[in-house]
Amino acid sequence: MMKKLHKLNSTPIILVLSFIVLLMTGEYIKTHFNYNNIFTKLETNNSKITKNNSDLKDFSMGELPTNAKNANIENIKVYPGGFPVGIKMNTKGVLVVGFSDIEVAQDKIESPGKKSGMELGDVILKVNNEDILDSKDLIKKVDKSKQNVEITIQRGDKIFNKTINPVVSTLDNSKKMGLWVRDSTAGVGTMTFYYEKNNIYGALGHPITDADTNSILKVRSGELVDSSIIAVKKGEKGSPGELKGIFIDNEKSKGTILNNTFAGIYGKLNGENKFAFRNGQLSILPRDKVKEGKAQILTTIDEKGPTLYDVEIVKLFHQDAPDIKSMVIKVTDERLLNKTGGIVQGMSGSPIIQDNCIVGAVTHVLVNRSDVGYGIYIEWMLNEAETVK
């Protein structure tokens, strides 16, 4: 029997800060949230999301000359974040995250989707040339289709069609393609910056990805809500710590999520309901002016809200193309070391500040060194903010 999907409600939900909850839905639906930490550990597959594109955007942000490059981004001033935000996002199409055999009489039939050549990470956009809104819509369209189903798939940058012959399951007498799919995600993340003039925010510093396929989830719609930190798990060697938070007001939208990119999520805030930024505006320091040495991170680990903690930038990487691993940072602040052990899951997106300017954001923690992690140049995040229209 098909099980019902549990939806978010007004009850506070405990989530891992900054690393997104993935909800499995589709032809086979689970009845609970599956909390997966994504991009919390430094692993070789992180290189998959590196942006190998040397054609960088101009840093106009609405106020600079169209030929502005590194030096001129110092004219931009943004509000630093460092506080948690609740994230609710629906994907564009549905993401294939697994295959399943189908029970027919006393036998099991291999997944028709898998037999047709579908791969994990494929995004189903259409069925018989009709757009797919979510997993329930996919089930409905497949079940009412004729013998063969033509589906439109996006794999990486390529979009193509496949024909699949669904099988009628004896469990519920419905047509199935033998796929596990995902259509939404929810969790708590860290705000990095807010550019008031164009009402654009950036958060996380890394993409929201699917834990099973490592695919960057494509946004159909999404929103931000208020959230709060309620607990800290201290990091230890081989076991990164984490910040845990809750949705405070699940129903009141604070902003929209328009893009999910290699460098985080971006969108706009909602008028009078937008978040209150406690700190004044700061300038941006371009990557060629960032230096090794003393710096600070602005992050939230308790009810006190965003607090500055001392770190050291121990290594900078020369980058002509965007990458989420731009610098290595080490926590030196005893307050943070005593409370969290250093960098923990949930701090990604926390602004890195040097000489009273924003230079980057935290993105990773090393598995065996909780006091050491990676950061992204803020310049790369501003590039992605330019995609918000």
Secondary structure, DSSP 4 states (H G I P E B T S, - for coil): -PPPPPPP-SS--EEEBTS-EEEEEESS--SS-B----S-B--GGGGGG------PPP--TTTS-TT--GGGGGG-EEEE--SEEEEEEEEEEEEEEEE--EEETTEEEPPHHHHTT--TT-EEEEETTEE--SHHHHHHHHHTS-SSEEEEEEETTEEEEEEE--EE-TTTS-EE--EEEEEEEEEEEEEEEEETTTTEEEESSS--B-TTT-PBPPEEEEEEEEEEEEEEE--BTTB--EEEEEES-SSS--EE--EEETTEEEEEB-GGGSPPP-S--EEE--GGG--SEEEEEEE--STT-SEEEEEEEEEE---SS--S--EEEEE--HHHHHHHSSS-BT-TTPEEEETTEEEEEEEEEETTEEEEEEEEEHHHHHHHHTT--
